[in-house]
């Protein structure tokens, strides 16, 4: 490895050393709370009203 590659690797290790870590079980609990709080705004789970959908193509194909 070249000297610059080693310097970059050491810098990345220094950055990773200071990261705050948490247990997976705590992260999953936080994710579940976030999902429960925002489920009503999720357009994939609760589809938007078709009358308010700006991407709805209400015109029929004129070629056929």
C-alpha positions as CSV (number, residue, x, y, z in Angstrom):
1,X,0.0,0.0,0.0
2,X,1.1,3.5,-0.7
3,X,1.6,6.1,2.0
4,X,-1.5,8.1,1.0
5,X,-3.7,5.1,1.1
6,X,-2.5,4.3,4.6
7,X,-3.1,7.9,5.7
8,X,-6.7,7.7,4.4
9,X,-7.3,4.4,6.1
10,X,-6.0,5.8,9.4
11,X,-8.2,8.8,9.1
12,X,-11.2,6.6,8.5
13,X,-10.4,4.5,11.5
14,X,-10.2,7.7,13.6
15,X,-13.6,8.8,12.4
16,X,-15.1,5.4,13.1
17,X,-13.6,5.3,16.6
18,X,-15.7,8.4,17.6
19,X,-19.0,7.0,16.3
20,X,-21.7,6.4,18.9
21,X,-22.7,2.8,18.8
22,X,-25.9,1.3,20.1
23,X,-27.2,-2.3,20.5
24,X,-29.3,-3.7,17.7
25,X,-32.2,-4.4,20.1
26,X,-32.3,-0.7,20.9
27,X,-32.1,0.3,17.3
28,X,-34.9,-2.0,16.4
29,X,-37.1,-0.6,19.1
30,X,-36.4,2.9,17.9
31,X,-37.2,1.9,14.3
32,X,-40.5,0.3,15.4
33,X,-41.5,3.5,17.2
34,X,-40.7,5.5,14.1
35,X,-42.7,3.2,11.9
36,X,-45.7,3.3,14.3
37,X,-45.6,7.1,14.4
38,X,-45.4,7.6,10.7
39,X,-47.5,4.8,9.3
40,X,-50.4,7.0,8.6
41,X,-48.3,9.2,6.2
42,X,-46.8,6.2,4.3
43,X,-48.2,6.3,0.7
44,X,-47.2,2.7,0.1
45,X,-49.2,1.3,3.0
46,X,-52.1,3.7,2.9
47,X,-52.6,4.7,-0.8
48,X,-53.4,8.4,-1.4
49,X,-56.8,9.6,-2.5
50,X,-57.2,9.1,-6.2
51,X,-58.9,12.5,-6.6
52,X,-55.9,14.2,-5.2
53,X,-53.3,12.2,-7.1
54,X,-51.4,14.6,-9.4
55,X,-49.8,11.7,-11.3
56,X,-53.0,9.9,-12.2
57,X,-53.6,9.7,-15.9
58,X,-57.3,10.1,-16.2
59,X,-57.3,10.4,-20.0
60,X,-57.8,7.4,-22.2
61,X,-55.4,6.4,-24.9
62,X,-56.6,8.1,-28.2
63,X,-54.6,5.8,-30.5
64,X,-56.6,2.6,-29.6
